[in-house]
Amino acid sequence: MNFKRLVLSTLLVLSTSLHARGERAPERDPWNTRPTTPRDQQDPWGNQGSIRDVELQVGRYFEGQARLDLLQDAYTRSQLQGQRIKEVTITASTEAGNGQARLLVNQQSSEQPRIIARQMARYTFAVDPFANSINQGLRTLELEMRGRFYVEKVVFGLVQNSGPVNPGPGIPSQPQTEVVRQQFNEVINQEGGLNLFRNFNLGIERQGQAVRRISVLARSQSGYAQGQLLINDQGSGQAQSIGTSSTRLTFDLSGQRIGREIQGLRLQFRGYLVVEEVTLEFEKGGSIPGPGPGPILERRIEQSINQRIYDTSGVNLTALMRIDRRHEDRIVDSVEIFLRGSDYGVNLKLCQQVLNSGPYPTVNCGANSMVTPGMQVIRLSSLNYAKLIELSLSVRMGMIDIDRIAINFR
């Protein structure tokens, strides 16, 4: 009996000692520069079994205005590859107790700076859900600091069930969404907008794809500002207010498809503001099903023709290119002319010849585009919903050498 009591007493004392040591660890003063004993060597990322969080041990001082690249460490980056980062938690303190820190996602911050106290503590920063996966919208992730800092460690909180890059046979390795982001820094004064079909080339490259949501990062320069999404020139939901700091506006589209429910997308703004960036989130693996049996017609035809053309009032595109007759009645969106040389001051324009308008064809021409010698690409917009068979290229005031022609259909 005495031996059993001795063992139980020893185990109880040892357990209490370990528990107390674990509770006191965060309370140490990092500004006490006396030598310390090396810490136990552990897996700094704390990965045991399935990945929940990824931990990065820092243990460094920072002074003045500094940035810590959270993705610089190669092993940490490999652990985060294919994961979605929900939040970043730092364990840190500042010498004076009034340092400031903020998380920068792709050089942008969506939160106000946080005050970091002298006592060692944990601070959590949310990660932009539209840019939270490496190589899928997330390019840089940094901690910006002002003051004299000590950063103990950084913990990346991951979205559960986000899965590794290669989860196993029979399971798709690609994410279910595709995020496309563009930086703009577009100044809007009083009223203006962005045509997303033109800025993101949606009419040509994204036909049939479903749009999950659109996100806008903007800031008001002074006073009142608003932003709204227009779908097919109709307002979608209520206008959203824009603050003087970077404000994120989110518009949910619930999987509406380009070319089916969506024929036009435009962001409309009011006030004096700066549009910093626009993000489109597409659903993976889906396009408009084809109309039963039969070939699927491509939306872009590009051919090398290598022809020299002198002054002409019009040469039909079907005569310049080798195009299957099944394309002749398709509606053309634009024509791109790849020039390798020309006379100075040559004018190019696209003309529509309506053949069934009477005894003489009716000719409608678009705006002139002036070209200069050398390699260049001239994009000519179609007009009046013209069919391919109706379009001709007019060359005036000189000669051009055409390398290639590309036709983009609606």
C-alpha positions in Angstrom: 0.0 0.0 0.0 2.8 2.4 0.9 4.5 1.7 -2.5 1.2 2.4 -4.4 0.7 5.7 -2.6 4.3 6.7 -3.4 3.8 6.0 -7.1 0.5 7.9 -7.3 1.9 10.9 -5.4 4.9 11.0 -7.7 2.7 10.9 -10.8 0.5 13.7 -9.4 3.4 16.0 -8.7 4.9 15.4 -12.1 1.6 16.0 -13.9 1.0 19.3 -12.0 4.6 20.4 -12.7 4.2 19.9 -16.5 0.8 21.6 -16.6 2.1 24.6 -14.7 5.1 24.8 -17.0 2.9 24.9 -20.1 0.7 27.7 -18.6 3.6 29.9 -17.7 5.4 29.6 -21.1 3.5 32.4 -22.8 4.1 34.8 -19.9 7.9 35.1 -20.4 9.2 38.6 -21.2 10.9 38.6 -24.6 12.5 42.0 -23.8 14.6 40.4 -21.1 17.8 39.8 -23.0 19.5 37.4 -20.5 20.7 34.1 -22.0 18.1 31.4 -22.0 18.4 27.7 -22.4 17.6 26.2 -25.8 14.0 25.1 -26.2 13.1 21.5 -26.8 13.3 20.6 -30.5 9.8 19.9 -31.8 8.1 19.8 -35.1 7.6 23.6 -35.6 4.5 23.0 -37.7 2.8 20.8 -35.2 1.6 18.4 -37.9 0.4 15.1 -36.5 -1.9 13.1 -38.7 -4.3 15.2 -40.8 -3.3 18.9 -41.3 -5.4 21.4 -39.3 -3.0 24.3 -38.8 0.4 25.1 -40.1 2.8 26.7 -37.6 5.8 28.8 -38.3 8.3 29.5 -35.6 9.8 33.0 -36.0 11.5 34.0 -32.7 12.9 37.3 -34.2 13.0 41.0 -33.3 11.8 43.7 -35.7 12.4 47.4 -35.4 10.9 50.5 -37.0 8.7 49.8 -40.0 9.2 46.2 -41.2 7.5 43.4 -43.1 7.7 39.7 -42.5 7.1 37.6 -45.6 5.0 34.7 -44.2 5.4 32.6 -47.4 9.1 32.9 -47.7 10.0 29.7 -45.9 10.0 26.9 -48.5 8.7 24.2 -46.1 5.9 26.3 -44.8 4.9 27.2 -48.3 4.8 23.5 -49.3 2.6 22.7 -46.3 0.2 25.4 -47.3 0.1 24.4 -51.0 -3.4 23.4 -52.0 -4.9 24.5 -48.7 -7.2 27.5 -48.1 -6.0 29.8 -45.4 -8.9 31.1 -43.2 -6.9 33.2 -40.7 -3.4 34.0 -39.5 -2.6 34.2 -35.8 0.6 35.7 -34.5 2.1 35.4 -31.0 3.9 38.7 -30.5 4.6 41.7 -28.2 6.1 45.2 -28.5 8.6 46.9 -26.3 6.6 50.0 -25.7 3.2 48.3 -25.8 1.8 50.4 -28.6 3.2 48.8 -31.8 0.9 48.4 -34.8 0.5 45.3 -37.0 -1.7 44.4 -39.9 -1.9 41.5 -42.4 -1.3 42.3 -46.1 -2.8 40.0 -48.7 -1.5 40.7 -52.1 -0.1 44.0 -50.8 -3.6 45.0 -49.6 -5.2 45.2 -46.1 -8.9 44.9 -45.5 -8.6 45.6 -41.7 -7.4 48.5 -39.6 -4.0 48.1 -37.9 -4.1 46.2 -34.6 -2.4 47.6 -31.5 0.1 45.0 -30.1 0.7 45.2 -26.3 3.9 44.6 -24.3 2.6 41.4 -22.8 3.0 38.4 -25.1 -0.4 37.6 -26.6 -2.1 36.1 -29.7 -3.6 38.2 -32.4 -5.7 36.8 -35.2 -6.2 38.3 -38.7 -8.8 37.1 -41.2 -7.6 36.3 -44.7 -9.5 37.5 -47.7 -11.7 34.5 -48.8 -11.2 35.6 -52.4 -7.4 35.2 -52.2 -6.7 32.5 -49.6 -5.0 29.7 -51.6 -1.5 29.8 -53.0 -1.4 30.1 -56.8 -5.2 30.4 -56.8 -5.5 34.2 -56.1 -3.0 34.4 -53.2 0.3 35.8 -54.4 1.8 37.4 -51.3 1.1 37.2 -47.6 3.0 39.6 -45.3 2.9 40.9 -41.7 3.4 44.7 -41.6 4.8 46.0 -38.3 5.4 49.5 -36.9 7.4 49.7 -33.7 9.9 47.4 -31.9 8.4 43.9 -32.2 9.1 40.5 -31.0 7.3 37.8 -33.0 7.3 34.4 -31.4 5.4 32.4 -34.0 2.8 32.5 -36.7 -0.1 29.9 -37.0 -2.0 29.6 -40.3 -5.6 28.5 -39.6 -6.9 26.4 -42.5 -10.3 25.9 -43.8 -11.4 22.4 -42.8 -11.6 19.7 -45.6 -9.8 21.9 -48.1 -7.6 18.9 -48.9 -4.1 18.5 -50.2 -3.1 19.1 -53.8 -3.2 15.4 -54.7 -5.9 13.9 -52.4 -5.9 10.5 -54.0 -7.2 8.4 -56.9 -10.7 9.2 -58.1 -10.8 12.6 -56.3 -10.2 15.8 -58.4 -7.0 17.6 -57.4 -8.2 21.0 -58.7 -10.2 23.4 -56.6 -13.9 23.7 -57.3 -13.5 27.4 -58.1 -11.2 29.5 -60.2 -10.4 33.0 -59.0 -9.4 35.7 -61.5 -8.1 39.0 -60.2 -7.1 42.3 -61.8 -5.5 45.4 -60.3 -7.0 48.6 -61.6 -6.4 51.7 -59.4 -9.1 53.4 -61.5 -10.2 56.8 -60.3 -13.9 57.5 -60.6 -15.1 61.1 -60.2 -18.8 61.6 -59.6 -20.0 58.7 -61.8 -18.5 56.0 -63.9 -18.0 52.3 -64.3 -16.1 49.2 -65.5 -17.2 47.0 -68.3 -16.3 43.5 -67.0 -17.0 41.8 -70.4 -14.3 44.0 -71.9 -11.8 44.1 -69.0 -11.9 40.3 -68.5 -12.6 39.3 -72.1 -15.7 37.4 -70.9 -17.5 37.4 -74.2 -14.8 35.4 -75.9 -13.0 33.3 -73.3 -15.6 32.5 -70.7 -18.7 31.6 -72.7 -20.8 29.0 -70.8 -18.9 29.4 -67.5 -20.8 30.0 -64.3 -19.9 33.0 -62.2 -20.2 32.4 -58.4 -19.5 35.9 -57.2 -17.7 39.2 -58.0 -15.7 41.1 -55.4 -14.5 44.7 -55.6 -11.9 46.4 -53.5 -12.3 50.2 -53.5 -11.9 53.3 -51.3 -13.6 56.6 -51.2 -11.5 59.7 -51.6 -13.9 62.0 -49.8 -17.4 61.7 -48.5 -20.1 59.4 -49.9 -19.4 56.7 -52.5 -21.4 53.7 -53.7 -20.9 50.7 -56.0 -23.4 48.5 -57.7 -23.3 45.5 -60.1 -25.4 45.7 -63.3 -26.3 42.4 -65.1 -27.6 42.9 -68.6 -27.8 46.7 -67.8 -30.2 46.0 -64.8 -29.2 46.5 -61.2 -28.5 43.4 -59.2 -29.3 43.9 -55.6 -28.8 47.1 -53.5 -25.9 49.5 -54.0 -23.2 49.1 -51.4 -21.4 51.9 -49.6 -17.6 52.5 -49.9 -15.6 53.7 -47.0 -12.5 55.9 -46.9 -10.3 52.9 -46.2 -10.1 49.9 -48.5 -13.6 48.4 -48.6 -14.6 45.1 -50.1 -17.9 44.9 -52.0 -19.3 41.4 -52.7 -21.9 40.5 -55.3 -23.3 37.0 -55.4 -24.4 35.7 -58.8 -25.4 32.1 -57.7 -23.8 30.4 -60.7 -25.4 32.4 -63.5 -23.7 31.6 -66.8 -21.9 33.8 -69.3 -23.9 33.7 -72.5 -27.0 32.3 -71.0 -28.3 34.4 -68.1 -25.5 36.9 -68.4 -25.0 38.9 -71.6 -23.4 41.9 -70.0 -21.7 42.7 -66.6 -20.8 46.2 -65.5 -19.7 47.8 -62.2 -21.3 51.2 -61.7 -19.9 53.7 -59.2 -21.0 57.0 -57.7 -18.8 59.5 -55.8 -15.1 60.3 -55.8 -13.3 57.0 -55.3 -10.5 54.7 -56.4 -11.3 51.1 -57.6 -8.2 49.1 -56.5 -9.0 45.7 -57.8 -11.8 43.4 -59.1 -12.1 39.7 -58.5 -14.3 37.2 -60.4 -14.9 33.7 -59.0 -15.9 31.1 -61.5 -17.3 27.6 -60.9 -15.0 24.9 -62.2 -16.1 22.2 -64.6 -19.2 23.5 -66.3 -20.3 25.1 -69.5 -23.5 25.4 -71.5 -24.3 22.0 -72.9 -24.1 21.8 -76.7 -27.4 21.7 -78.8 -27.6 17.9 -79.2 -25.5 16.1 -81.7 -23.3 18.0 -84.1 -19.9 19.8 -84.1 -19.2 22.5 -81.4 -18.3 25.7 -83.2 -15.2 27.4 -81.9 -15.5 31.0 -80.8 -12.2 32.2 -82.4 -10.7 31.3 -85.7 -7.1 32.4 -86.4 -5.2 31.8 -89.6 -1.8 32.7 -91.1 -2.3 34.3 -94.5 0.9 36.1 -95.3 -0.6 38.5 -97.9 0.2 42.0 -99.1 -2.8 44.3 -99.7 -2.8 47.7 -101.5 -5.4 50.4 -101.6 -8.8 48.7 -101.8 -12.3 49.7 -101.0 -12.9 46.2 -99.6 -11.8 42.6 -99.7 -14.1 40.0 -98.2 -12.7 38.2 -95.2 -13.8 34.9 -96.5 -11.7 35.5 -99.6 -8.6 36.2 -97.5 -9.0 33.2 -95.2 -9.8 29.5 -95.7 -13.0 29.3 -93.7 -15.5 26.5 -93.7 -18.9 27.6 -95.1 -20.7 26.6 -91.9 -19.1 29.8 -90.3 -20.3 32.2 -92.9 -23.6 33.1 -91.2 -22.2 33.5 -87.7 -22.2 36.9 -86.0 -18.8 38.5 -85.7 -17.7 40.3 -82.5 -14.3 41.6 -83.7 -11.5 41.1 -86.1 -7.8 41.2 -85.2 -5.2 42.0 -87.9 -1.6 41.0 -87.2 0.6 43.3 -89.3 4.3 42.8 -89.9 4.7 46.0 -92.0 2.8 48.9 -93.6 3.2 52.3 -95.2 3.1 55.2 -92.9 -0.5 56.6 -92.3 -2.4 53.6 -93.8 -6.1 53.5 -92.7 -7.9 50.3 -91.9 -11.6 49.8 -91.4 -14.2 47.0 -91.3 -17.2 47.3 -93.6 -20.5 45.4 -93.8 -22.0 44.7 -97.2 -25.7 43.8 -97.0 -26.3 41.8 -100.2 -30.1 41.4 -100.0 -31.0 45.1 -99.6 -31.9 45.7 -103.2 -30.2 45.8 -106.7 -27.1 47.4 -105.1 -25.5 46.2 -101.9 -25.6 48.5 -98.9 -22.2 49.3 -97.4 -21.8 50.3 -93.7 -18.3 51.0 -92.4 -16.8 51.3 -89.0 -14.3 53.8 -87.6 -10.8 54.2 -89.2 -7.8 52.8 -87.5 -4.5 54.4 -88.5 -1.5 52.0 -88.6 2.3 52.7 -88.6 5.2 50.7 -90.0 6.3 47.6 -88.0 4.8 44.8 -86.1 1.5 45.5 -84.5 -2.0 44.2 -83.9 -5.1 46.1 -85.0 -8.4 45.2 -83.4 -11.5 46.2 -85.4 -14.9 45.9 -83.8 -17.7 44.5 -85.9 -20.9 46.5 -86.5 -24.6 46.0 -86.8 -24.4 42.3 -85.7 -22.8 41.6 -89.1 -22.3 38.0 -90.3 -18.9 36.8 -91.4 -19.9 36.6 -95.1 -20.9 40.3 -95.0 -17.6 41.7 -93.7 -14.8 43.1 -95.7 -11.5 44.8 -94.9 -10.9 48.3 -96.4 -7.3 49.5 -96.9 -6.7 53.1 -97.9 -3.6 55.4 -98.2 -1.0 52.7 -98.8 0.0 49.1 -98.4 0.0 46.6 -95.5 1.6 43.2 -95.0 -0.7 40.9 -93.1 0.8 38.0 -91.1 -2.4 36.6 -89.5 -6.1 37.3 -89.1 -8.2 36.3 -86.1 -12.0 36.4 -86.1 -13.8 36.4 -82.7 -17.5 35.4 -82.9 -20.3 36.3 -80.5 
